[in-house]
């Protein structure tokens, strides 16, 4: 039995549109605020994984498969995609 299919993410522009049409004091705004907070956590996690990957590569001279997989998973998240589109790579 294989893994269950992952639900596709809601595009960032859709989340913004939902925020704009929701009432200022509503469960929708509360949930969207939580999603926004989680997006920040995902972005920070992606940054930390990059630091770990670089250190591993410098120390061992290759890439660690689990770190690579985490990077791939995080890079599929709308928050990480949007951040990567806005910020130039250093």
SVG drawing of the C-alpha trace seen along z (x, -y; Angstrom):
<svg xmlns="http://www.w3.org/2000/svg" viewBox="-17 -44 52 46">
<polyline fill="none" stroke="black" stroke-width="0.4" points="0.0,0.0 1.5,-3.3 1.5,-6.7 -1.7,-8.7 -1.8,-11.5 -0.9,-14.9 -3.4,-17.6 -2.1,-20.4 -1.3,-23.6 -3.5,-26.7 -1.7,-29.3 -0.5,-32.3 -2.6,-34.7 -5.7,-32.7 -4.8,-33.0 -4.4,-36.8 -7.7,-37.0 -9.4,-35.1 -7.8,-37.5 -9.1,-40.5 -12.7,-39.3 -12.8,-38.0 -14.2,-40.0 -11.5,-41.6 -12.7,-39.6 -13.5,-36.1 -12.4,-32.6 -11.2,-32.9 -8.8,-35.7 -7.6,-33.7 -6.9,-30.6 -5.2,-32.7 -3.0,-34.4 -2.0,-30.9 -1.2,-29.9 0.9,-33.0 2.8,-32.2 3.4,-28.6 4.7,-30.1 7.3,-32.0 8.2,-28.8 8.6,-26.9 10.8,-29.7 13.0,-29.6 13.2,-25.8 14.3,-26.0 17.0,-28.5 18.3,-26.2 18.2,-23.1 20.4,-25.1 22.9,-25.9 23.0,-22.2 23.4,-21.1 26.3,-23.4 28.0,-22.3 27.5,-18.7 28.9,-19.2 31.9,-21.0 32.6,-18.4 31.8,-15.2 32.1,-16.3 28.7,-15.1 25.0,-15.7 23.0,-13.9 19.9,-12.3 17.5,-13.2 18.5,-16.8 18.0,-16.9 14.5,-15.4 13.6,-17.9 14.7,-20.7 12.6,-19.3 9.5,-19.1 10.0,-22.6 10.6,-24.0 7.1,-22.8 5.5,-25.0 3.9,-28.2 5.6,-30.3 9.0,-29.1 8.3,-29.4 7.1,-33.0 10.1,-33.9 12.4,-32.5 10.7,-34.5 11.1,-37.8 14.6,-37.4 17.7,-37.0 19.9,-34.1 23.2,-35.0"/>
</svg>
